[in-house]
C-alpha cells in the first residue's frame, strides 16, 4: 500500500496537468451550451461508467461507437462527446494534435505524460488487485475513494483515444473494470 501511495503521490504534476488541461477544454465546449453542467467535475460525477465496459475478450474497443455509443443518453452522452473532442476519431492526412480540442502547445504535455501515466497507473494497480491479488480492490477504493472521478473520466478518454489508435483496447481492461466496480465497493450511506 505504501508503494502505491508513494507512486500516486509522485503523479501529482501529471494530475495537475490532466485536470487543468481538461477544465480549459471543457470551458470552451460549454460556452453557450446549457446542456452541460457548470464544471467538468459535475459532469463526470453525474455520469455513470460507460456501459459495456470492460468488453468481452472477443470484442474490440474500436467497435464501441457501433455497439454502444448510440445508446448513451444524458450525462454519459455529454461526457462521451466531450471525450471525443479531446481525442477525435482518426482522419486521413491529419495528426491527432491538429484535431484535438487541446491546444497544440499543451497536447504533448497532456497526452502521454499526464493522461497516459495516470491510465497506466490505475490499470496496473487494478490488474494486481484482480489478477495478482497483491492488493484488494476494496483496499484501493478505501484508500483512493476520492479518485473515482479520475478513474471514470480516464475510461471515457481511453475509449475515445482508441478511435484514433484503432487498437483493441484490451490493455486498459483493468481500468475499465475498476470504473465499473468502484461504485459497488463504496459503502451505501
Helices and strands as residue ranges (DSSP letters): H 2-10, H 12-30, H 40-46, G 61-63, H 64-67, G 69-71, H 74-86, H 96-99, H 104-110, I 111-116, H 117-127, I 128-132, H 137-143, G 145-147, H 148-165, G 170-172, H 173-185
